[in-house]
Amino acid sequence: MAVTDQRLEQNTAFALGLDVGDFTIANRMDEGLKTTYSVKTKAGKQYNCYVMGTIGITGKNVSDAMCNEKGKPAVNPLTGK
């Protein structure tokens, strides 16, 4: 498994602009290179997220977390649309 729980929490905290511990991660599913999971913040917001992880010569590599608030359409972080 390329994605550790600690890395998952760190990348999710960064993506959502929260501190580690301000949310809980549930329903984690490791699907080859992709790890999908649900997030619930202490404020009650819920997100669907994923990261991509690989193991190579340079070690473990994990992408930034990509998260979308549940019930809202996905938004391109570069265009805001």
Buried (B, 14 or more C-beta within 10 A) or exposed (E): EBBEEEBBBBBBBEBBEBEEEEBEBEEEEEEEEEBBBBBBBEEEEEBBBBBBBBEEEEEEEBBEBBBEBEEEEEEEEEEEE
